[in-house]
Amino acid sequence: MVDLQQSLALPLFPTKAISLYWGIASFCVQLGWPMPKKILGFGAKPQVLNTASQTPINTEQMDISDLTLKLIIILIPGALSARIIQKVTVHKTWSDFQFTVNSILLGVASYLLLQVIYSCYKFSESLFCNQSFIFASNSLKVWQGIQEKGAIPYLEVFCSSITAIIVGLLVSWLDYNKIINGLAQKYKISNKYGDEDLYSYFLNAKEIKEVYVRHLKHKLTYHGYVDSFAEADSIKELTLRDVTVYSYPESQEMYTLSYIYLSLSREDVIIEYLKPETNEEGPRSA
């Protein structure tokens, strides 16, 4: 196994492109795929960037191979779809390697969707024109192989970037509604609820809108509607609207607020949810 950290010299590229380039090389080497030294950059001197001006300190630069550039451009739809999923779903942080693998899978899905759309169009066109439909002659150029020399199919990359948005939103919808996990639980395949922590899973549930947040340390109860939430390593962040503050455990109303931001430690907070028909009874006492 080649030690990439010592022998892989990265070309002069922006940070995201470097991460993608590193991920492609790592993915190929870990799978045992033969990669030419020119692509991986073995033996070349690594370049050091001046963090202030983003210019190389040394004057030697390594040219990017055509295959590497083609890989990066072809993976743009997958990277776009992966970024959409990262932005709109709640999940654990992806490593660079996970992001590269997900970009490849989502990119393939994007090109497959584009292939289906294009094939349907050509098939309908052949019906109206009384022509025979041959799938091989109507396949995308990207399937011809990335290692073959030739022009980069920029039009297919652009069109696939549009289908990548659809794929990203579809995967996000499946994740938000827990379709795959729901099917697995229904057929007793798995009891896993998802990738997010229980705090995010609880507040992200569709029925969770009006809650009671009990701050044990400050002896206060916040009653309001969940507006937004987030979680760091040691704290839970939560914003509520239409808030009524009560003393705890006496449950005496103190004051009301339009909005409130709460930064709570893990051990000092209890979040309670009441069914709508019981909310009219007021806050529960401890």
Secondary structure, DSSP 8 states (H G I E B T S, - for coil): ---HHHH----S--HHHHHHHHHHHHHHHHTT----HHHHTTT-----B-TTT--BSSS------HHHHHHHHHTHHHHHHHHHHHHHS------HHHHHHHHHHHHHHHHHHHHHHHHHHHHHHHHHTT----TGGGS-GGGG-TTS-S---HHHHHHHHHHHHHHHHHHHHHHHTTHHHHHHHHTTS-----SS-HHHHHHTSTT--EEEEEETTTTEEEEEEEEEEEE-SSEEEEEEEEEEEEETTT--EEEEEEEEEEEEEGGGEEEEE--GGGGGG-----
